[in-house]
């Protein structure tokens, strides 16, 4: 299973990776991108099974990335891991096809609850 973690903060990408492993998905092939523009290239080149993406980033935000993927493809399972989780953001994410929005701070349990319906139970 390939997972692309997209966040402009290297520290946050490391935290998301650690939490993903703690949630039982340690066998995933984890790739990283610093912004939506890099992520778009990575998705087109490598077709990950899941994208875990921040909302607010330079060059191309997470919601702009998801919207671009919806318009141009390829289709990919997509969820947000972000510091903001307002009702309006959650609704917009859902409308664009995001499978979940995990608000920071988060735990391995939060990840497990969000990811199990998408990836299946951890192995």
C-alpha positions as CSV (number, residue, x, y, z in Angstrom):
1,X,0.0,0.0,0.0
2,X,1.4,3.4,-1.0
3,X,0.5,6.5,1.1
4,X,1.5,10.1,0.1
5,X,1.8,12.5,3.0
6,X,1.4,16.1,1.9
7,X,2.3,18.9,4.3
8,X,4.6,22.0,4.0
9,X,6.0,21.2,7.4
10,X,8.7,18.5,7.5
11,X,8.0,18.0,11.2
12,X,4.3,17.5,10.6
13,X,5.1,15.0,7.8
14,X,7.2,13.1,10.3
15,X,4.4,13.2,13.0
16,X,1.8,11.9,10.5
17,X,4.2,9.1,9.4
18,X,4.7,8.1,13.1
19,X,1.0,8.2,13.8
20,X,0.2,6.2,10.8
21,X,2.6,3.5,12.0
22,X,1.3,3.7,15.5
23,X,-2.2,3.1,14.1
24,X,-1.0,-0.2,12.6
25,X,-0.2,0.9,9.1
26,X,3.5,0.6,9.5
27,X,3.9,-1.6,6.4
28,X,2.8,1.2,4.1
29,X,5.2,2.6,1.5
30,X,5.2,6.2,2.6
31,X,6.1,9.0,0.3
32,X,6.1,12.8,1.0
33,X,5.4,16.1,-0.8
34,X,5.8,19.6,0.5
35,X,2.8,21.2,-1.2
36,X,-0.1,20.5,-3.6
37,X,1.9,21.1,-6.7
38,X,4.6,18.5,-5.8
39,X,1.8,16.2,-4.7
40,X,0.0,16.5,-8.0
41,X,3.2,15.4,-9.8
42,X,3.8,12.5,-7.4
43,X,0.2,11.3,-7.7
44,X,0.3,11.3,-11.5
45,X,3.7,9.5,-11.5
46,X,3.1,7.0,-8.8
47,X,-0.7,6.6,-8.1
48,X,-0.7,6.2,-4.3
49,X,-3.5,4.2,-2.6
50,X,-4.2,7.1,-0.2
51,X,-3.3,10.8,0.0
52,X,-3.1,12.3,3.5
53,X,-3.0,16.1,2.9
54,X,-2.8,19.3,4.9
55,X,-5.3,22.0,3.9
56,X,-3.2,25.2,4.0
57,X,0.1,25.1,2.0
58,X,2.0,27.4,-0.3
59,X,1.8,27.1,-4.1
60,X,-1.3,24.8,-4.1
61,X,-3.5,24.2,-1.1
62,X,-4.9,20.8,-0.2
63,X,-8.4,21.7,-1.3
64,X,-7.0,23.1,-4.6
65,X,-5.2,19.8,-5.1
66,X,-8.3,17.8,-4.5
67,X,-10.3,20.0,-6.8
68,X,-7.6,19.7,-9.6
69,X,-7.6,15.9,-9.2
70,X,-11.4,15.9,-9.5
71,X,-11.2,17.9,-12.7
72,X,-8.1,16.3,-14.3
73,X,-7.6,13.0,-12.6
74,X,-6.3,10.6,-11.7
75,X,-8.8,9.5,-9.1
76,X,-7.3,8.7,-5.7
77,X,-8.5,8.1,-2.2
78,X,-8.0,11.4,-0.3
79,X,-8.2,12.6,3.2
80,X,-7.2,15.8,5.1
81,X,-5.0,16.0,8.2
82,X,-5.1,19.7,9.1
83,X,-5.0,22.1,12.0
84,X,-8.4,23.5,11.1
85,X,-11.6,21.5,11.1
86,X,-14.5,24.0,10.9
87,X,-17.9,22.7,9.9
88,X,-17.6,24.7,6.6
89,X,-14.2,23.1,5.8
90,X,-15.6,19.6,6.6
91,X,-18.5,20.3,4.3
92,X,-16.3,21.6,1.5
93,X,-14.0,18.6,1.8
94,X,-16.9,16.2,1.7
95,X,-18.3,18.0,-1.4
96,X,-15.0,17.7,-3.1
97,X,-14.8,13.9,-2.3
98,X,-12.5,13.8,0.7
99,X,-13.1,10.6,2.6
100,X,-12.3,12.2,6.0
101,X,-10.9,15.2,7.7
102,X,-8.7,14.6,10.8
103,X,-8.1,17.7,12.8
104,X,-4.8,18.3,14.7
105,X,-4.0,17.4,17.3
106,X,-4.7,13.8,16.6
107,X,-3.9,10.3,17.9
108,X,-3.2,6.9,16.6
109,X,-6.8,6.0,17.6
110,X,-8.1,8.9,15.5
111,X,-6.1,7.7,12.5
112,X,-7.3,4.1,13.0
113,X,-11.0,5.2,13.1
114,X,-10.6,7.3,10.0
115,X,-8.5,4.9,8.0
116,X,-10.0,1.5,8.7
117,X,-13.1,2.1,6.5
118,X,-10.8,3.3,3.7
119,X,-7.8,0.9,3.9
120,X,-9.3,-1.9,5.9
121,X,-8.2,-2.9,9.4
122,X,-4.4,-2.5,10.1
123,X,-2.4,-5.7,9.6
